[in-house]
Amino acid sequence: MTRTRYRLTAKDFSVIEAMLMRRRAFADPVTPMLERKLADSRVVATGAVEPDLATLNSRVIFRVGGGSSQTRTLVQAEASAPVGSGLPVASWLGLCLLGMRAGQSALAERPDGPAEEVLLEDVAYQPEAALRSARDRTAEHRRPILKLVHSVPAADWPLGGRGRIRQTGGDDPGPSAA
């Protein structure tokens, strides 16, 4: 069986790398899983991330083994999502899903039992794709910074049209009288 190839953003790679450094210091049993994830991953530029790639803060739809579909958001820390909706990337399942593309499956090793097949069915939301979409919409609807609201004939301009100061009648002596 060939190894699963993952694609991680630079941010996602850094998060996994930092987790590895911290957990190595405590001889955590998840350390080999983190090492394999980094070894089997390729870093992609944020602008080149496909919308079907599972990144941090993506909402993913997946199956474990022959079970039913589940929907969760991949989060860095468990406390950063409402109860039951987040899947920390520090867990064996979150770590497996991070960097997978929709339709891809992988054999995920559980630290407490046998390996299970994990299938990423769909990426329902991805922050990088949402940001790119928002930028595209903004670029399409860009408006001019200045908008002419009222047009006055050149003869009525305060400077008289050609840079000359136009004298207006009245009893105002002007700034020299101050």
Buried (B, 14 or more C-beta within 10 A) or exposed (E): EEEBEBBBBEBBBEBBBEBBEEBEEEEBEBBEBBBBBBEBBEBBEEEEBEBBBBBBBBBBBBBBEEEEEEBBBBBBEEEEBEEEEBBBBBBBBBBBBBBBBBEBBBEBBBEEEEEBEBBBBBBEBBBBBEEBEEEEEEEEEEEEEEEEEEEEEEEEEEEEEEEEEEEEEEEEEEEEEE
